[in-house]
Each structure stands twice: as C-alpha cells, then as structure tokens.
C-alpha cells in the first residue's frame, strides 16, 4: 500500500480584533503580576504624610497618633510633614507632584471641601485627582460662652439675639475656616442677626471669651479644653449629631431646637489618583486596623476626637457631600472667592 497523503494544516492569521484582544489580555496580565508584588511588599520604605496644618492642631495630632500606630503595625516609618497655608492648596499640590507609588499621602477633609468654594480656581480637582484611602477622625464644634455669661442655654442666647438684632457677638478664627463657617451656619439656621467677629488664632478667641468681648465662641474641644471651668468658659452646646462623650450633660445644637444645625469636622488620608488600587486597598486596611486599636482610640478621645475609619468610597462620598454643604453656607453668607 502506498503512503497516505500528508494532511496539510492551514493556519488562519489572527484578525485585527483577535490580535487586539490578545494584546489587551497580555497587558492586563502583566499589570496584575506587576501590581500584586508591589502591594504585597508595601510599604518597603518610609511613607510621608503631608499635613496642611501646623504642629499641635487637631488635624496634626490626629495624624501623629495614626502614624505612630501604623509604624508599629507594619514595621515601617510614617513621617509627618507639616505644610500649612493657602487653604491646604500647597499641601495637596505637593502630594500630586510626588510619584504615584503610595509613599506620599496627604491629609484632607472638610477643610479641603470648603476650599473648593472659597477659591476661584484650584490647581487640582478634589474629587478626581486624589484616591481616598479612609476617613481617620471626626470632631465636633463646641459653642462656648464666658462663665459669667447670663446665657445658661443656647435657646436663651438665640431668644436674646432675636429680640436685639446685631447685639450678640459670635467669635471664630480665620475667615473660611470650619469654625468661622460654623458661626455663619448658626446665623443662617437660627434666623437671628449677629455680629461675627474673626480672630487670627484660637488663643486670641479664648482671650476675647475670658474678657467677655465675645458672647458665643466656636472652636474644637482640643483647642478649648484647658479653659473650660469655673471663672473661665462654659460650653452651652456641641455641634454633633449626638452628645459629646466628654460633655454628656451638654445638649447638642440639634437638641436645643435647631435640627438643621449639625457640624462634624473630619479628616482622612488620600493619595494621588494614579496610585494602584491594590496599594490603596492595603493602605485602607492598615489604617482601619490602626483606628480600632483601644490605646489609639483612648488617646484620641481625650482630645475630643472620634478616631474611626471608612472605606475609600465612603470617604469620597463624604467629601462630595461636604463640598455641597459648605458651598451653600458660603454663598448664603456672601463670602467672596479668593
């Protein structure tokens, strides 16, 4: 018998569509295999946290507590670098200029949400140029009066303001700060007319309260705690949705008859938007693990800080909601853009 004829195999060339699909799959696989080790080894060197406030403030103290705990957890340094000024613009611009590798992070929060409406043009988009990692802490405003003040409750003070328009002074620091805008929101919500007096620093505000130059002052617990007591200042309301655990006998503004007044300041960590998602996930998990540590939470609570984390999406949603909230306050108050 003769040999069987050889079977000819014909190979069809890949279509352009098939070739593109192969290339895309290969690129995706390469990206995954490259990112996975980077995330697994993260962090392998010190991480910088840029803070848009000076040393000693509530935002700075929050990040120092967190940085210390993170360092203990992952056996790597988290270094705080304070870059105050210009509504946090300098700070967040420096974060964006850094390599998108997860080794440079920035503190952001409601202060940065406010800056969206305070400045005519920012060199970045707060909602798209950054990758949120986690909320790190929340803290509410204290509404303080001189201890010798005749106003024993918030409704007493509001009633007096309505009866005598423009005779009650509200004191707060820095135009455009959360404290200052909290005073403007208070005026809008209570429907009374006040004089809003702006001070350069918290010590200046405290001095004015002690002298009786200010009828009602707005600032955070960490800033005022050393002056609370007989002969000094008295807290007649807090701004959160629930009572402050350190001031359980003090009503919230909401409980005092003004349900539309809730102010909770907060901060969190963010990275440049181009940082790989796998690294953001590792960071978020590490931050949230640090924030449930009992020692950290106790230290934060003593400063009037609720140290609690979130998912990246929850932080993004909170930032977006605050942009809208404070834009409305700024527009109603007629505060000009800078």
C-alpha positions in Angstrom: 0.0 0.0 0.0 1.2 3.5 -0.8 1.9 6.1 1.8 -1.1 8.1 2.9 -1.2 11.6 1.6 0.1 14.1 4.2 -2.6 16.2 5.8 -1.9 19.9 5.1 -2.6 22.1 8.1 -3.5 25.6 7.2 -3.3 28.3 9.8 -5.6 31.3 9.6 -4.0 34.5 10.6 -5.4 36.4 13.6 -7.9 39.0 12.7 -7.2 42.5 13.9 -9.9 42.2 16.5 -8.5 38.9 17.8 -4.9 40.3 17.8 -6.1 43.3 19.8 -7.8 41.1 22.3 -4.6 39.0 22.8 -2.5 42.2 23.3 -5.1 43.6 25.8 -5.2 40.3 27.8 -1.4 40.2 27.9 -1.2 43.8 29.1 -3.8 43.1 31.8 -1.9 40.1 33.0 1.3 42.0 33.1 -0.3 44.8 35.1 -1.7 42.3 37.6 1.6 40.4 38.0 3.4 43.7 38.4 1.0 45.3 40.9 0.5 42.3 43.1 4.1 42.1 44.3 4.2 45.9 44.8 1.0 45.7 47.0 2.3 42.6 48.8 5.6 44.3 49.7 4.0 47.7 50.6 5.4 49.6 52.4 9.0 48.7 52.0 10.4 52.2 52.9 9.2 55.2 54.9 5.8 56.8 53.9 5.4 60.6 54.1 2.1 62.1 55.2 1.7 65.8 54.2 -0.4 67.7 56.8 -1.9 71.1 55.8 -1.9 72.4 59.3 0.8 73.4 61.8 2.1 71.2 64.6 -0.2 70.9 67.7 -3.6 71.4 66.0 -6.3 68.8 66.0 -5.5 67.7 62.4 -1.8 67.4 63.2 -2.5 65.5 66.4 -4.8 63.0 64.6 -2.1 62.2 62.0 0.6 61.8 64.6 -1.4 59.3 66.6 -2.2 57.3 63.4 1.4 57.5 62.1 2.8 56.1 65.3 0.3 53.2 65.3 0.8 52.4 61.6 4.6 52.3 62.2 4.1 49.8 65.0 1.8 47.6 62.8 3.8 47.4 59.6 7.3 48.0 61.0 7.9 51.0 58.7 8.1 54.7 59.4 5.2 57.0 58.6 6.7 60.5 58.7 4.6 63.7 59.2 5.5 66.7 57.2 3.6 69.9 58.1 2.8 72.2 55.1 0.3 74.8 56.4 -1.2 77.7 54.4 -3.3 78.7 51.5 -6.3 76.6 52.4 -4.3 73.4 52.1 -3.5 74.1 48.4 0.2 73.9 48.8 -0.1 70.7 50.7 -2.3 68.8 48.3 -0.3 70.2 45.3 2.8 68.6 46.7 1.0 65.3 47.1 0.1 65.3 43.4 3.7 66.1 42.4 5.0 63.1 44.2 5.4 59.7 42.4 2.1 57.7 42.4 3.5 54.8 44.4 1.7 55.1 47.7 4.7 56.6 49.6 3.4 60.1 49.7 0.0 60.7 51.2 -2.0 63.8 52.1 -4.4 64.7 54.9 -7.7 66.0 53.6 -11.2 66.5 54.9 -13.9 69.1 55.3 -11.3 71.9 55.1 -10.4 70.9 51.6 -14.1 70.5 50.7 -14.6 74.1 51.8 -11.6 75.3 49.7 -13.5 74.2 46.5 -15.9 77.1 47.0 -13.5 79.6 48.6 -11.0 79.8 45.8 -11.8 80.8 42.2 -9.5 78.2 40.8 -7.7 75.2 42.4 -4.7 73.5 40.7 -6.5 70.2 41.0 -9.9 68.6 41.2 -10.6 67.4 44.8 -12.9 64.6 43.7 -11.0 63.2 40.7 -7.3 63.9 41.2 -7.0 62.0 44.5 -7.7 58.5 45.6 -9.3 58.5 49.1 -7.9 55.9 51.5 -10.0 56.3 54.6 -11.6 58.8 57.0 -9.4 58.9 60.0 -11.2 61.0 62.6 -14.2 63.2 63.3 -14.5 66.0 65.8 -17.3 68.4 66.6 -17.5 72.1 67.4 -18.0 73.4 71.0 -20.2 76.5 71.4 -18.7 78.4 74.4 -19.7 81.4 76.5 -17.8 83.3 79.2 -18.5 81.6 82.5 -20.1 84.9 83.8 -22.4 85.0 80.8 -26.1 85.4 81.6 -26.9 82.8 78.9 -27.4 79.5 80.5 -28.6 77.7 77.4 -28.5 78.1 73.7 -32.2 78.9 73.3 -31.7 81.8 75.9 -29.0 83.3 73.7 -30.9 82.9 70.5 -34.0 84.5 72.1 -31.9 87.5 73.1 -30.4 87.8 69.6 -33.9 87.8 68.0 -35.1 90.4 70.5 -32.0 92.6 70.0 -30.7 92.1 66.4 -27.0 92.7 65.9 -26.2 92.9 69.7 -24.9 89.4 70.2 -21.3 88.6 69.0 -20.2 85.3 67.5 -16.4 84.7 67.6 -14.4 82.3 65.5 -11.0 82.1 63.8 -9.9 82.6 60.2 -12.5 83.5 57.5 -13.3 80.4 55.6 -12.3 78.0 58.4 -14.7 75.4 59.6 -15.0 77.4 62.9 -15.9 80.6 61.0 -18.3 78.9 58.7 -20.0 77.2 61.6 -20.8 80.6 63.0 -22.2 81.7 59.7 -24.3 78.5 59.5 -25.5 79.1 63.1 -26.7 82.6 62.0 -28.5 81.1 59.0 -30.2 78.3 60.9 -31.3 80.3 63.9 -32.7 83.1 61.8 -31.3 85.8 64.1 -28.9 88.7 63.3 -25.5 88.6 65.0 -22.1 90.3 64.6 -19.5 87.7 63.5 -16.0 88.6 64.9 -13.0 87.0 63.3 -9.8 86.2 65.3 -6.4 85.2 64.0 -5.8 82.4 66.4 -7.6 80.3 69.0 -5.7 81.9 71.9 -7.0 85.2 70.6 -10.5 83.9 70.6 -10.1 82.4 74.1 -8.8 85.7 75.5 -11.8 87.5 74.0 -14.2 85.0 75.6 -12.5 85.4 79.0 -12.8 89.2 78.8 -16.4 88.9 77.7 -15.8 90.5 74.3 -17.4 87.6 72.6 -20.9 86.3 73.6 -20.5 82.9 71.8 -17.4 81.3 70.5 -16.9 78.4 68.1 -13.9 76.0 68.3 -12.9 72.4 68.9 -12.5 70.5 72.2 -8.7 70.1 71.7 -8.4 73.9 71.4 -10.7 74.8 74.3 -10.4 72.0 76.9 -7.7 73.8 79.0 -10.0 76.8 79.5 -13.3 75.0 80.4 -14.2 75.6 84.1 -15.4 78.0 86.8 -14.3 81.6 86.1 -13.2 80.7 82.6 -15.5 79.5 79.8 -18.6 77.4 79.8 -19.9 75.1 77.0 -23.6 75.5 76.3 -23.9 73.3 73.2 -22.0 71.0 70.9 -22.4 70.7 67.2 -22.5 66.9 66.5 -25.4 64.7 65.7 -25.1 63.1 69.2 -23.8 64.4 72.5 -20.1 64.6 73.1 -19.0 61.7 75.3 -16.7 64.0 77.2 -19.6 66.5 77.8 -22.5 64.2 78.3 -24.6 66.8 80.2 -24.3 69.4 77.4 -27.1 69.5 74.8 -26.3 69.4 71.1 -27.5 72.4 69.0 -29.9 69.9 67.4 -31.4 69.0 70.8 -31.6 72.7 71.6 -34.3 73.2 69.0 -32.3 73.6 65.8 -32.4 70.3 64.0 -30.8 71.6 60.8 -27.5 72.5 62.6 -25.1 69.6 62.6 -21.4 70.3 62.1 -18.9 67.5 62.3 -15.4 68.3 61.1 -13.2 65.4 59.9 -10.0 64.4 58.2 -8.8 61.5 56.3 -5.9 60.2 54.1 -5.7 60.4 50.3 -3.1 59.5 47.7 -2.7 60.7 44.1 -5.4 59.1 41.9 -2.9 57.1 39.8 -1.7 55.1 42.8 -2.6 51.4 42.0 -5.9 50.3 43.5 -4.1 47.3 45.2 -2.0 49.6 47.2 -5.0 51.8 48.2 -6.7 48.6 49.5 -3.6 47.7 51.5 -3.4 51.2 53.0 -7.1 51.3 53.8 -7.0 48.0 55.6 -3.9 49.1 57.6 -5.4 52.4 58.5 -8.7 50.9 59.6 -6.9 48.3 61.7 -4.9 51.0 63.4 -8.0 53.1 64.2 -9.8 50.3 66.1 -6.8 50.0 68.5 -8.0 50.7 72.0 -4.9 52.7 73.0 -5.2 55.0 70.0 -8.9 55.5 70.4 -8.5 56.4 74.1 -5.7 59.0 73.4 -7.9 60.5 70.6 -11.0 60.6 72.8 -9.1 62.6 75.4 -8.6 65.3 72.7 -12.3 65.2 71.7 -11.5 63.2 68.6 -13.5 60.2 67.4 -10.9 58.0 65.7 -12.9 56.0 63.2 -12.2 54.8 59.7 -14.2 54.2 56.5 -13.9 52.6 53.1 -12.4 54.7 50.3 -15.8 55.1 48.7 -17.4 56.3 52.0 -14.6 59.0 52.3 -15.2 60.1 48.7 -19.0 60.4 49.3 -18.4 62.4 52.5 -16.1 64.8 50.7 -18.6 65.3 47.9 -21.4 65.9 50.4 -19.4 68.5 52.3 -18.5 70.4 49.1 -22.2 70.9 48.5 -23.0 71.7 52.2 -20.3 74.4 52.7 -20.8 75.9 49.2 -24.4 76.7 50.2 -23.2 78.3 53.5 -20.6 80.3 51.7 -23.0 81.6 49.1 -25.7 82.5 51.6 -23.1 84.3 53.8 -21.9 86.2 50.7 -18.3 85.3 51.3 -16.3 86.3 48.2 -14.0 83.8 46.4 -10.2 84.4 46.8 
